[in-house]
Amino acid sequence: MDKCTRELLGFQDESLIFEKDRWFSRGVDKKNRKFNRIDGLYAKVPTHCESCGVLFQS
């Protein structure tokens, strides 16, 4: 996904990762309705433990 598409869709989080050529697909569901799908990963690395607050080493 390029920068222009990210801005158009409003994806501002840098933790969102999209595969270069396979991030967008089209399909038809069981009721014969067309849909567009965006596939990606959310890979945010935590900086600390949410339970005890201990900082993780990077």
N, C-alpha and C positions, 0 to 999 in steps of 0.2 A: 504494500500500500504506500503510495507516495504522499508527500507532505500536503499537496492540494486536496486530496481525497480526505485525509485526516481532518483538515480544517473545515471542509464542507460538511462532514458528518459530526463535527464537534468533539472529536477524540483528542483530548489534550494531555491525557496521562501518558507519560513516557514508559510506564510499566506494561502497556499494551504492546504485544509483539505479534506481528502478522507475517506469515510466510510470503516470500517474494512473489510467487506466481500462483499460489493456491488460496488466497485469502477470500475470494469472492466466488460464489456459485449460485446457480439458479436451479429450480426444481419444480415439481408438481406433487402436491400431497394426495392423500387417499380420496379426497372429495373433488379432485381435479382442479384445485386452485393453484395458481402459480405463486412462487415466492422467491425472494432473493435472500441469500444467507451470507453473513460475514463470519469467517472463522478466525480465531486468534487465541492467544494465551495472555493471561494476566500473571506476570511474574514479578511481583513486588517482594523484595527481600526485606524482611523486618530488621529494624535496627536494635530492638530490645525485646525481651520477653514480656508479653502482656500480663502474665500472672505475677511475676516477682520484680520486674523492672530491670533485670540484669542486662547490661549492654552486650551485644554480640560483637565479636571481633570480625573485622572485614579483611 
